[in-house]
Amino acid sequence: MSRNAVTTSSQSPHTRHASPLLAATLWAYSRLLMLHPAAFRAEFGDSIQQVFRQTCRDAYRANGAAGVLRLWLPAVGDLLYGALAEHAAHITNILKGSSHMPQVRRSASVIFAAFIAFVIAGIGFQKSNEDIMKTSLPGVHPILAISYDVMMAGAAIALLAVLIGGVPVALAALRFALANRRFDIVSRFLVPPVALLVVIAAGFIVVTNNIGGNTAATIHSPARIGAIGGLIALFILAAIVSVYAVLSAIARSDINPGLLRFTLLPGTLATIAMLAMVAALAGWSFGLWQNAPSHFFGNDGLLATSTLVGIGAQAIIMVVATIVAIIALARGYAARRGAPGLA
């Protein structure tokens, strides 16, 4: 009798039947493990898969296919939580710094991240109040028109400042990546345009199919809330992923110290613009409260939600983002004064 025949006959029908299920389970788990950072997978990936493989076998022996299926939810939950924790730790290292991320570069990265958070809140402000700007209120009450104009001008100035400071750094990082064949850096710079295309495609689907309708009678329907809410969540997720990818690419690149020190100047302009926009939001809120309380306490927010709640959420995000940018800017200037050669 051949060795293969002995091996086959020694396996129970129970074990042979489990093989396709276990193979599919382990394959899917190995694909999900790719969500972890590469360095984590290189160090712990094999041992994690070995433990999961043995756990699946034990679960099948004890409870059959049902045991393996019951194992999936907690196992996948732990894996996803672990992946988020590892990526969060990587972002924390970027923002807090290490020998590869000195203070001036760190400050520029934090200001950029704060600006993106500010942009998300600013888009919410613009979309929530565009209908009010079409009424006679801004003409009758100049504080509303002035505040809105300051918000729009501040957004344009902050965006210009971030581009002035950020584009040269991004180009320097790309040159470094291409010169050194660092395709891990190049791939990270591809994340923002891909994320933007995904958001545009999702928006196109929602608009062309008019999911949930777009009338006063349907704006609170589950389909409409799900469609627009999902689109907003996708946009925020795309922004977070894009910021992470760009900061990770910058952190992995060798960039000229003088170029990094230069980013503090446009960073200062962007932070001042953010301060002006916070003041404009306060002026807008006060003007709306005093002159149009029916709007202020009404439901003119996104998807006809509470205006007051929307303004409160926007204010919190903007204020926190501005404070973070100010602290990062102060630390950047302190580092430049204390050690001009560091960047």
C-alpha positions as CSV (number, residue, x, y, z in Angstrom):
1,M,0.0,0.0,0.0
2,S,1.4,3.4,-0.9
3,R,2.1,6.2,1.5
4,N,-0.7,8.3,0.0
5,A,-3.2,5.5,0.4
6,V,-2.2,5.1,4.1
7,T,-2.5,8.9,4.7
8,T,-5.9,9.0,3.0
9,S,-7.3,6.0,4.8
10,S,-6.1,7.4,8.2
11,Q,-8.1,10.6,7.7
12,S,-11.6,10.4,9.0
13,P,-14.5,11.4,6.7
14,H,-15.2,14.2,9.1
15,T,-11.7,15.6,8.6
16,R,-11.7,15.2,4.8
17,H,-15.1,16.9,4.6
18,A,-13.8,19.8,6.6
19,S,-10.8,20.5,4.3
20,P,-12.6,22.7,1.7
21,L,-14.3,24.7,4.5
22,L,-11.0,25.2,6.4
23,A,-9.1,26.0,3.2
24,A,-11.7,28.7,2.3
25,T,-11.7,30.1,5.8
26,L,-7.9,30.3,6.1
27,W,-7.7,31.8,2.6
28,A,-10.2,34.6,3.5
29,Y,-8.5,35.2,6.8
30,S,-5.1,35.6,5.1
31,R,-6.6,38.2,2.7
32,L,-8.1,40.2,5.6
33,L,-4.7,40.1,7.3
34,M,-3.5,42.2,4.5
35,L,-5.3,45.1,6.2
36,H,-2.5,45.2,8.7
37,P,0.7,47.3,8.0
38,A,3.4,45.4,6.0
39,A,5.9,45.6,8.9
40,F,3.3,44.0,11.3
41,R,2.5,41.2,8.8
42,A,6.2,40.5,8.3
43,E,6.8,40.1,12.0
44,F,3.6,38.5,13.3
45,G,1.6,37.3,10.2
46,D,2.8,33.7,10.1
47,S,2.2,33.1,13.8
48,I,-1.2,34.8,13.7
49,Q,-2.3,32.5,10.8
50,Q,-0.9,29.5,12.6
51,V,-2.9,30.2,15.7
52,F,-6.0,30.8,13.7
53,R,-5.6,27.6,11.7
54,Q,-5.3,25.5,14.8
55,T,-8.3,27.3,16.4
56,C,-10.4,26.6,13.3
57,R,-9.4,22.9,13.4
58,D,-10.3,22.7,17.1
59,A,-13.6,24.4,16.5
60,Y,-14.5,22.0,13.7
61,R,-13.7,19.0,15.7
62,A,-15.8,20.2,18.6
63,N,-18.9,21.6,16.7
64,G,-18.4,20.9,13.0
65,A,-19.0,23.6,10.4
66,A,-21.2,25.6,12.8
67,G,-18.2,25.9,15.2
68,V,-16.0,27.4,12.4
69,L,-18.8,29.8,11.4
70,R,-19.3,30.9,15.0
71,L,-15.6,31.6,15.2
72,W,-15.6,34.0,12.3
73,L,-17.4,37.0,13.9
74,P,-15.0,37.4,16.9
75,A,-12.0,36.5,14.9
76,V,-12.7,39.0,12.1
77,G,-13.6,41.6,14.7
78,D,-10.3,41.1,16.5
79,L,-8.4,41.3,13.2
80,L,-10.1,44.5,12.1
81,Y,-9.7,46.1,15.5
82,G,-6.0,45.1,15.5
83,A,-5.5,46.6,12.0
84,L,-7.1,49.9,13.0
85,A,-5.0,49.9,16.1
86,E,-1.8,49.3,14.2
87,H,-2.6,52.0,11.6
88,A,-3.5,54.4,14.4
89,A,-0.2,53.7,16.1
90,H,1.6,54.5,12.8
91,I,-0.3,57.8,12.5
92,T,0.5,58.6,16.1
93,N,4.2,58.0,15.4
94,I,4.0,60.3,12.4
95,L,2.3,63.1,14.4
96,K,4.3,62.7,17.6
97,G,7.5,62.1,15.9
98,S,10.5,59.8,15.8
99,S,14.0,59.9,14.6
100,H,12.6,59.8,11.1
101,M,10.0,62.6,11.7
102,P,11.6,65.6,13.3
103,Q,9.5,68.6,14.6
104,V,9.3,70.9,11.6
105,R,8.1,68.1,9.3
106,R,5.8,66.9,12.0
107,S,4.3,70.5,12.3
108,A,3.7,70.7,8.6
109,S,2.0,67.3,8.6
110,V,-0.3,68.2,11.6
111,I,-1.3,71.5,10.0
112,F,-2.2,69.7,6.8
113,A,-4.3,67.2,8.7
114,A,-6.0,70.0,10.7
115,F,-6.7,71.8,7.5
116,I,-8.4,68.7,6.0
117,A,-10.6,68.4,9.1
118,F,-11.4,72.1,8.8
119,V,-12.4,71.6,5.1
120,I,-14.8,68.8,6.0
121,A,-16.6,71.1,8.5
122,G,-16.5,74.0,6.0
123,I,-18.2,71.9,3.3
124,G,-20.9,71.1,5.8
125,F,-21.3,74.8,6.5
126,Q,-21.5,75.8,2.9
127,K,-24.0,73.0,2.0
128,S,-26.2,73.8,5.1
129,N,-26.4,77.5,4.4
130,E,-26.5,77.8,0.6
131,D,-30.3,78.0,0.7
132,I,-30.2,80.8,3.3
133,M,-27.8,82.8,1.0
134,K,-30.5,82.6,-1.7
135,T,-33.0,84.4,0.4
136,S,-33.2,88.2,1.2
137,L,-31.6,87.7,4.7
138,P,-28.0,88.4,3.7
139,G,-29.1,91.7,2.0
140,V,-31.1,92.8,4.9
141,H,-28.6,91.8,7.6
142,P,-25.1,92.6,6.4
143,I,-23.5,90.5,9.2
144,L,-24.7,87.3,7.4
145,A,-23.3,88.4,4.1
146,I,-20.0,89.5,5.5
147,S,-19.6,86.4,7.6
148,Y,-20.3,84.1,4.7
149,D,-17.9,86.0,2.4
150,V,-15.2,85.8,5.0
151,M,-15.8,82.1,5.2
152,M,-15.4,81.6,1.5
153,A,-12.4,83.9,1.2
154,G,-10.7,82.2,4.2
155,A,-11.3,78.8,2.6
156,A,-9.7,80.0,-0.7
157,I,-6.7,81.5,1.1
158,A,-6.1,78.5,3.3
159,L,-6.3,76.2,0.3
160,L,-3.8,78.3,-1.6
161,A,-1.5,78.3,1.4
162,V,-1.6,74.6,1.8
163,L,-0.9,74.1,-1.9
164,I,2.0,76.5,-1.8
165,G,3.5,74.7,1.1
166,G,2.4,71.1,0.3
167,V,2.9,70.7,-3.4
168,P,6.7,71.3,-3.4
169,V,7.1,68.8,-0.5
170,A,4.9,66.2,-2.4
171,L,7.0,66.7,-5.6
172,A,10.2,66.3,-3.6
173,A,8.9,63.1,-2.0
174,L,7.9,61.7,-5.4
175,R,11.3,62.5,-6.9
176,F,12.9,60.7,-4.0
177,A,10.6,57.8,-4.4
178,L,11.2,57.5,-8.2
179,A,15.0,58.0,-7.8
180,N,15.2,55.3,-5.2
181,R,12.5,53.0,-6.7
182,R,10.4,53.4,-3.6
183,F,7.1,52.3,-5.1
184,D,5.6,52.0,-1.6
185,I,5.8,55.8,-1.5
186,V,4.4,56.2,-5.0
187,S,1.5,53.9,-4.2
188,R,0.6,56.1,-1.2
189,F,0.4,59.2,-3.4
190,L,-2.0,57.3,-5.7
191,V,-4.5,56.9,-2.8
192,P,-6.0,60.4,-2.9
193,P,-6.9,60.5,-6.6
194,V,-8.3,56.9,-6.4
195,A,-10.4,57.9,-3.3
196,L,-11.7,61.0,-5.1
197,L,-12.7,58.9,-8.1
198,V,-14.6,56.5,-5.8
199,V,-16.5,59.4,-4.1
200,I,-17.3,60.9,-7.5
201,A,-18.6,57.6,-8.8
202,A,-20.7,57.1,-5.7
203,G,-22.1,60.6,-6.0
204,F,-22.9,60.1,-9.7
205,I,-24.8,56.9,-8.9
206,V,-26.9,58.7,-6.2
207,V,-27.6,61.7,-8.4
208,T,-28.4,59.9,-11.7
209,N,-30.6,57.4,-10.0
210,N,-32.2,60.0,-7.7
211,I,-32.0,57.5,-4.8
212,G,-34.6,58.3,-2.2
213,G,-36.0,61.3,-4.1
214,N,-35.1,65.0,-3.7
215,T,-38.3,66.6,-2.5
216,A,-39.5,67.9,0.9
217,A,-41.7,64.8,1.2
218,T,-38.8,62.3,0.7
219,I,-35.8,64.1,2.2
220,H,-36.3,62.2,5.5
221,S,-37.1,58.9,3.9
222,P,-34.8,56.0,4.9
223,A,-33.6,55.6,1.3
224,R,-32.6,59.3,1.0
225,I,-31.0,59.4,4.4
226,G,-29.1,56.2,3.7
227,A,-27.9,57.5,0.3
228,I,-26.8,60.9,1.3
229,G,-25.6,59.8,4.7
230,G,-23.6,57.0,3.1
231,L,-22.1,59.5,0.6
232,I,-21.1,61.8,3.4
233,A,-19.5,58.9,5.3
234,L,-17.7,57.7,2.2
235,F,-16.3,61.3,1.6
236,I,-15.1,61.5,5.2
237,L,-13.5,58.0,5.0
238,A,-11.8,58.9,1.7
239,A,-10.4,62.1,3.3
240,I,-9.1,60.2,6.3
241,V,-7.5,57.5,4.2
242,S,-6.0,60.1,1.8
243,V,-4.5,62.1,4.6
244,Y,-3.0,59.0,6.2
245,A,-1.5,57.9,2.8
246,V,0.0,61.3,2.1
247,L,1.5,61.7,5.6
248,S,2.9,58.2,5.5
249,A,4.5,58.9,2.1
250,I,6.1,62.1,3.4
251,A,7.3,60.4,6.5
252,R,9.1,57.7,4.4
253,S,10.9,60.3,2.2
254,D,14.1,62.2,2.5
255,I,13.2,65.8,1.9
256,N,15.5,68.9,1.8
257,P,15.5,70.6,5.3
258,G,15.2,74.1,3.8
259,L,12.0,73.1,1.9
260,L,10.5,71.7,5.1
261,R,11.3,74.9,7.0
262,F,9.6,76.9,4.3
263,T,6.3,75.1,4.9
264,L,6.0,77.0,8.2
265,L,5.3,80.3,6.3
266,P,2.3,79.0,4.3
267,G,1.3,77.0,7.3
268,T,1.1,80.3,9.2
269,L,-1.1,81.8,6.5
270,A,-3.4,78.8,6.5
271,T,-3.7,78.9,10.3
272,I,-4.6,82.6,10.2
273,A,-7.2,82.0,7.6
274,M,-8.6,79.2,9.8
275,L,-8.8,81.6,12.7
276,A,-10.7,84.2,10.5
277,M,-13.1,81.5,9.5
278,V,-13.8,80.5,13.1
279,A,-14.6,84.2,13.8
280,A,-16.8,84.3,10.7
281,L,-18.7,81.2,11.9
282,A,-19.3,82.9,15.2
283,G,-20.5,86.1,13.4
284,W,-22.8,84.0,11.2
285,S,-24.3,82.1,14.1
286,F,-24.9,85.3,16.1
287,G,-26.4,87.1,13.1
288,L,-28.7,84.2,12.3
289,W,-29.7,83.8,16.0
290,Q,-30.5,87.5,16.3
291,N,-32.1,88.2,13.0
292,A,-33.6,84.9,11.8
293,P,-34.3,82.8,14.9
294,S,-36.7,80.6,12.9
295,H,-33.8,79.5,10.7
296,F,-31.4,79.3,13.6
297,F,-33.7,77.0,15.6
298,G,-35.1,75.4,12.5
299,N,-34.2,72.5,10.3
300,D,-32.0,74.0,7.6
301,G,-29.0,71.6,8.2
302,L,-28.0,68.7,6.0
303,L,-31.0,66.5,5.1
304,A,-33.2,69.1,6.8
305,T,-31.7,68.4,10.2
306,S,-31.3,70.8,13.1
307,T,-29.5,74.0,12.1
308,L,-28.3,74.5,15.6
309,V,-26.8,71.0,15.9
310,G,-25.1,71.4,12.5
311,I,-23.5,74.7,13.5
312,G,-22.4,73.2,16.8
313,A,-20.7,70.3,15.2
314,Q,-19.0,72.5,12.6
315,A,-17.8,74.9,15.3
316,I,-16.3,72.1,17.4
317,I,-14.4,70.6,14.5
318,M,-13.2,74.0,13.3
319,V,-12.1,75.2,16.8
320,V,-10.3,71.9,17.6
321,A,-8.6,71.9,14.1
322,T,-7.5,75.5,14.6
323,I,-6.1,74.9,18.1
324,V,-4.2,71.8,16.8
325,A,-2.8,73.9,13.9
326,I,-1.7,76.7,16.3
327,I,0.1,74.3,18.6
328,A,1.8,72.5,15.7
329,L,2.9,75.9,14.3
330,A,4.3,77.1,17.6
331,R,6.3,73.8,18.0
332,G,7.6,74.1,14.5
333,Y,8.9,77.6,15.0
334,A,10.4,76.7,18.4
335,A,12.2,73.8,16.7
336,R,13.5,76.0,13.9
337,R,14.8,78.5,16.4
338,G,16.4,75.9,18.6
339,A,18.0,73.8,15.9
340,P,17.9,75.5,12.5
341,G,19.6,72.5,10.9
342,L,16.8,70.1,11.9
343,A,13.8,69.5,9.7
